[in-house]
């Protein structure tokens, strides 16, 4: 089975939207918050999101996961338990003091993502496993993402797209695209129209499946880029 891991998914609406879009695949959600109660206190919408994700779709949420030490909380002892793709959307350290210095902000996030790539490599499938990242604005350049991925971790960038592109274009490898059918959108799925039509600067393909842009810290309202990495090893 195709296995996907999401990292730091805020209110879990990205994980749920992916599962709604492709029910055939396995989606495991991970978050830095320590418990379900803390998650729901932080994101009010997570009450319903997590309930559907777990009870309707029978998927797992793993709490207390450090994106730089994924292997400490998520154990993949065999090739079958490793992931086809690991996704980290809009990574941030949550340190307000970094906003006082653009250079420190960039340097610290460069370090964060270097460690994330190093850790994620341990959990992806040996043959064709991929690491996915979603950033906005000038972050790919100012955070030196290619250096963090290629120079530090031996990863190769294989695709860059904006978030309005159908997700099968980056979620699956070309030879896998015909194996999975996009599900029909249900009436209760879509998020607010302004997050679907691009009127605020950008739009996300998964908005029709209920991804909550506000739950993603409204960072999607700027120019957003999906970046996929492939291990050379």
C-alpha positions as CSV (number, residue, x, y, z in Angstrom):
1,X,0.0,0.0,0.0
2,X,1.1,3.6,-0.7
3,X,2.1,5.1,2.6
4,X,2.3,8.9,3.3
5,X,3.4,10.7,6.5
6,X,2.6,14.3,7.2
7,X,4.8,16.3,9.6
8,X,3.7,19.3,11.7
9,X,0.2,19.4,10.2
10,X,-1.3,22.1,12.4
11,X,-5.1,21.3,12.6
12,X,-4.6,18.1,10.6
13,X,-6.8,19.4,7.7
14,X,-4.0,18.7,5.2
15,X,-3.8,15.1,6.3
16,X,-7.6,14.7,6.2
17,X,-7.9,16.4,2.8
18,X,-5.3,14.0,1.3
19,X,-7.2,11.0,2.7
20,X,-10.5,12.3,1.4
21,X,-9.0,12.8,-2.0
22,X,-7.3,9.4,-2.2
23,X,-9.0,7.0,0.2
24,X,-6.9,4.1,-1.2
25,X,-3.7,5.3,0.3
26,X,-2.5,5.2,4.0
27,X,-2.0,8.6,5.6
28,X,-0.3,8.9,9.0
29,X,-0.4,12.3,10.6
30,X,2.2,13.5,13.1
31,X,2.3,16.7,15.2
32,X,4.6,18.3,17.7
33,X,1.9,18.9,20.2
34,X,1.9,16.4,23.1
35,X,-1.7,15.2,23.2
36,X,-5.1,15.2,21.6
37,X,-6.4,17.7,24.2
38,X,-3.5,20.1,23.5
39,X,-4.2,19.8,19.7
40,X,-7.9,20.7,20.2
41,X,-7.0,23.6,22.5
42,X,-4.6,25.0,19.9
43,X,-6.9,24.4,16.9
44,X,-10.6,24.4,17.5
45,X,-11.3,22.8,14.1
46,X,-9.1,19.8,15.1
47,X,-11.9,18.4,17.2
48,X,-13.9,17.4,14.1
49,X,-10.9,17.0,11.9
50,X,-9.2,14.4,14.1
51,X,-12.5,12.6,14.8
52,X,-13.2,12.1,11.1
53,X,-9.5,11.2,10.4
54,X,-9.4,8.5,13.0
55,X,-13.0,7.2,13.3
56,X,-14.2,7.4,9.7
57,X,-10.9,6.8,7.9
58,X,-9.3,4.7,10.6
59,X,-5.9,6.6,10.3
60,X,-3.3,7.3,13.0
61,X,-2.2,10.5,14.6
62,X,1.2,10.4,16.4
63,X,1.8,13.1,19.0
64,X,5.0,14.7,20.3
65,X,6.9,14.2,17.1
66,X,10.0,16.3,16.5
67,X,10.5,17.0,12.8
68,X,14.3,16.8,13.2
69,X,14.1,13.4,15.0
70,X,11.2,11.6,13.4
71,X,12.8,8.2,14.0
72,X,12.5,8.7,17.8
73,X,8.7,8.6,17.6
74,X,8.0,6.8,14.3
75,X,9.5,3.4,14.0
76,X,10.0,1.8,10.5
77,X,11.7,-1.5,11.1
78,X,11.1,-3.0,7.7
79,X,10.9,-1.7,4.1
80,X,7.2,-2.3,4.1
81,X,6.6,0.0,7.0
82,X,8.6,2.9,5.5
83,X,6.9,5.7,3.6
84,X,6.6,6.4,-0.1
85,X,6.5,10.2,0.7
86,X,6.9,12.4,3.8
87,X,5.3,15.9,3.6
88,X,6.2,18.9,5.7
89,X,4.1,22.0,4.9
90,X,5.2,25.5,5.9
91,X,7.8,24.6,8.6
92,X,8.5,27.2,11.2
93,X,10.3,27.3,14.6
94,X,7.6,29.3,16.4
95,X,10.3,31.7,17.8
96,X,9.0,35.2,17.6
97,X,12.5,36.6,18.4
98,X,13.7,35.4,15.0
99,X,11.5,37.9,13.3
100,X,13.8,40.6,14.6
101,X,16.6,39.4,12.4
102,X,16.0,38.2,8.8
103,X,19.4,36.6,8.7
104,X,18.9,34.6,12.0
105,X,15.5,33.6,10.8
106,X,16.9,32.2,7.6
107,X,19.9,30.5,9.2
108,X,17.8,28.8,11.9
109,X,15.2,27.5,9.4
110,X,18.1,26.3,7.1
111,X,19.3,24.3,10.1
112,X,15.8,23.0,10.9
113,X,15.3,21.7,7.4
114,X,18.8,20.2,7.1
115,X,18.0,18.1,10.2
116,X,14.5,17.3,8.9
117,X,15.9,16.0,5.6
118,X,18.5,13.9,7.4
119,X,15.8,12.4,9.7
120,X,13.2,11.9,6.9
121,X,15.7,10.0,4.8
122,X,15.7,7.2,7.4
123,X,11.9,6.7,7.1
124,X,11.4,6.7,3.3
125,X,11.4,3.6,1.1
126,X,14.9,2.8,-0.3
127,X,13.7,2.6,-3.8
128,X,12.1,5.9,-4.8
129,X,11.0,7.2,-1.5
130,X,10.5,11.0,-1.6
131,X,10.6,14.0,0.8
132,X,8.1,16.8,0.1
133,X,8.2,20.4,1.4
134,X,5.8,23.3,0.9
135,X,7.2,26.8,1.3
136,X,6.1,30.3,0.4
137,X,7.5,33.6,-1.0
138,X,11.3,33.8,-1.0
139,X,11.8,31.0,1.6
140,X,13.4,28.5,-0.8
141,X,16.1,30.9,-1.7
142,X,16.7,32.7,1.6
143,X,16.6,29.4,3.6
144,X,19.0,27.8,1.1
145,X,16.8,24.8,0.7
146,X,18.7,23.2,-2.2
147,X,21.9,23.4,-0.1
148,X,20.2,21.9,2.9
149,X,18.8,19.1,0.7
150,X,21.4,18.4,-1.9
151,X,24.7,19.4,-0.4
152,X,24.0,18.4,3.2
153,X,21.9,15.3,2.6
154,X,22.5,14.0,-0.9
155,X,18.9,14.6,-2.1
156,X,17.9,15.5,-5.6
157,X,15.2,18.0,-6.4
158,X,12.8,16.3,-8.9
159,X,9.9,18.7,-9.0
160,X,8.7,22.2,-8.1
161,X,5.0,23.2,-8.5
162,X,2.6,25.7,-7.1
163,X,-0.2,24.5,-4.8
164,X,-3.0,24.9,-7.4
165,X,-1.5,22.0,-9.4
166,X,-3.4,18.7,-9.0
167,X,-1.8,16.8,-6.2
168,X,-1.3,13.6,-8.1
169,X,1.4,15.4,-10.1
170,X,3.7,15.5,-7.0
171,X,2.1,12.9,-4.7
172,X,2.7,9.9,-6.9
173,X,5.6,9.0,-9.2
174,X,4.7,9.1,-12.9
175,X,4.3,5.3,-13.1
176,X,1.9,5.4,-10.1
177,X,-0.6,8.1,-11.2
178,X,-2.9,5.7,-13.0
179,X,-3.2,3.4,-10.0
180,X,-5.1,5.8,-7.8
181,X,-8.4,7.6,-8.7
182,X,-9.3,11.0,-7.2
183,X,-12.4,10.7,-5.1
184,X,-15.5,12.8,-5.6
185,X,-15.8,16.0,-3.6
186,X,-18.6,15.8,-1.0
187,X,-20.8,18.8,-0.2
188,X,-19.4,19.3,3.3
189,X,-15.7,19.2,2.2
190,X,-14.8,22.6,0.6
191,X,-13.2,25.4,2.6
192,X,-14.2,29.0,2.2
193,X,-14.5,30.2,-1.4
194,X,-11.8,32.9,-0.9
195,X,-9.3,30.2,-0.2
196,X,-10.3,28.2,-3.3
197,X,-10.5,30.9,-6.0
198,X,-7.1,32.6,-5.4
199,X,-8.6,36.0,-4.6
200,X,-6.2,36.3,-1.6
201,X,-3.0,35.6,-3.6
202,X,-2.9,31.8,-4.1
203,X,-5.1,28.8,-4.0
204,X,-4.7,25.2,-3.0
205,X,-5.9,22.2,-5.0
206,X,-6.9,20.5,-1.7
207,X,-9.2,23.3,-0.7
208,X,-12.0,21.5,-2.4
209,X,-11.4,18.6,0.0
210,X,-11.4,20.8,3.0
211,X,-7.8,21.9,3.7
212,X,-8.2,24.8,6.2
213,X,-5.8,27.6,5.0
214,X,-6.2,29.4,8.3
215,X,-5.2,26.2,10.1
216,X,-2.1,26.3,8.0
217,X,-1.3,29.7,9.6
218,X,-2.6,31.6,6.5
219,X,0.9,31.3,5.0
220,X,-0.7,29.9,1.8
221,X,-1.9,33.4,1.0
222,X,1.5,34.2,-0.4
223,X,3.3,32.7,-3.4
224,X,3.5,29.0,-2.4
225,X,5.8,26.3,-3.9
226,X,5.7,22.5,-3.5
227,X,9.2,21.0,-3.7
228,X,9.8,17.2,-3.9
229,X,13.2,15.6,-3.1
230,X,14.4,12.1,-4.1
231,X,17.2,10.3,-2.3
232,X,20.2,9.6,-4.5
233,X,21.1,6.6,-2.3
